[in-house]
Amino acid sequence: MSTDVELLSDDVVEAYLARIGLRLDEITVDHDGLALLQYSHLVSVPFTNLDVFEREPVSTALEWSLPAVIQGRGGWCFVLNGAFASLLRSLGFDVTIYGALVTMGGTGDISPMDDHMCLRVDLDESWLVDVGFGESFTRPLALANDEPVFDAAAGRRFRLTTLEKGRRQLESEQAEGTGTAWRDDYAFEEVGRDLAYFTPANDYLANNPDLPWTQKRFSTVLTESGRTTVLADRVKFSPVGTAEYVETIDDAAWEAARRRYTPTPG
């Protein structure tokens, strides 16, 4: 278990659960409870780079991430998964923080360090959980299972594979031509990390002007029908099972679109 995953006060737990549309009496410390928490988080708290884009001093510390989730616009993986780890532990779950390296099928620049945070939750078996990777799996994935799992809310299959030196890899099934192909999304080592471990990656991603994180703003959230993403010049609607479509927006309409399609408090 990560030693710095702090326990939250009862008031903060209640506020956090309210933010994701849940009550304490709905939560069970088992797989079903964990799945409910993950899905509820994904449909309630946007994955976004807004604070990075606006050059706010983003931190991996809970003093930053908890307000960003409970009262603010959301955030990226260090914010969302960092806060979620504390919520889970405060509810009685056994949580370990992992560092991961995003690969996305080799389509982008590879970071010089682990640039993603994901979570392991130990119950009757061990589960991979993630609320900070955008368009990805929406229910816990069994770490011991390497078989593809269809995720109905995401509309695709996911699987975990084992790489050299015991590193694990998350893969997602993507449309390719008239069929599908597996894409490697990120790889992780099953070693517990504390929040401070991610500070170098957080600072690198937030301050490098050549990275897309700092160049173009976005906000995306899971919906009951699929996913909605507000990009720099358009809103992308990705309903499960039907064709994707877009709505063009300009800079002046961006904030109104964000508030409409990826709503947050205030």
Buried (B, 14 or more C-beta within 10 A) or exposed (E): BBEBBBEBEEEBBBBBBBBBEBEEEEBEBEBEBBBBBBBBBBBBBBBBBBBBBEEEEBBBBBEBBBEBBBEBBBBBBBBBBBBBBBBBBBBEBBBBBBBBBBBEEEEEEEBEEBBBBBBBBEBEEBBBBBBBBBBBBBBBBBBEEEEBBEBEBBBBBBBBEEEEEEBBBBBBBEEEEEEEEBBBBBBBBEEBBEBEBBBBBBBBBBBBEEBEBBEEBBBBBBBEBBBBBBBBEBBBBBBBEEEEEEEEBEEEBBBEBBBEBBEBEE
